[in-house]
């Protein structure tokens, strides 16, 4: 269920329902923590095709995180 939630967020992002800035601000911290946790993946096959959407999303969020600067205007509609 936890990974599925992030896949739902990724699908909303990929569909244009939310922006990458909102996805990053609201969800990236936990997605990145999950991606990088060896304990989390101990009983889950991380490279399974079933987690491709999650993996792509978390890696994209990590890339954004590495160069992130907060700009308030990105979060106004």
N, C-alpha and C positions, 0 to 999 in steps of 0.2 A: 504494500500500500504506500509506503514512504517513497520508494522510487517511482511508483506510478503517479504520485502527485507531481513530482518534478517533470515527468514526461507530459502530463497535462499542461503544465506551465510552458514547456518547450513547444508544444503544439500550438498553444495560444500565441506565443511569440512568432513562430514560423508562419502562422496564419495572418499575422498583422493585427491581432486583437489587442495586444499590448506591445509597447515599445521595448527595445533592448535595454534602455535606461531604467524603465520601471521593473522589468524582469530582474535586472542586476540588483537594483536597490532593495527589492522585496524578497528575493529568493536565492541570490547567489551565495551568500555566506554558508548556508547549510548544504547546498548542492556541492560546493567546493570541498567542504569538510568531509562530506560523504565520499566524494571522488577520491580523496587523498587518504582515507582511513583504511589501513590494512585490516583492522579488526572488523570493520563493517562488512568487508568483502570476504571474510574467512569462510562463510558457508554459501556464498553466492558466486556464480561464475560471471565475473565482471565483463569478460569479453564475449559473452553470449549475445547473439543477434537481438535478443529480446531487450537488451539494455542499451542499444545503439542510440536511441533518441536521448536517453538520459546522459550517456557519455558525451555526445555531441554538445548538448546543452551545458553541462558542467564545464567542459573544456572551453566553450565559448565564454562562459561567465568568468572563468579563470583568466582568460586573455583580457577581458574588459577590466577585471580587478587589478591586473598588473599595471594598468595605465590609468586607473580611475582618478578623477578629480570631480568633486561635487559641484554641480552648477544647477542652482535652484530652477532656472527657466526650463530645464529638461523635464520637470515633473509637474508642469502646469498644462492644463488643457486649453 
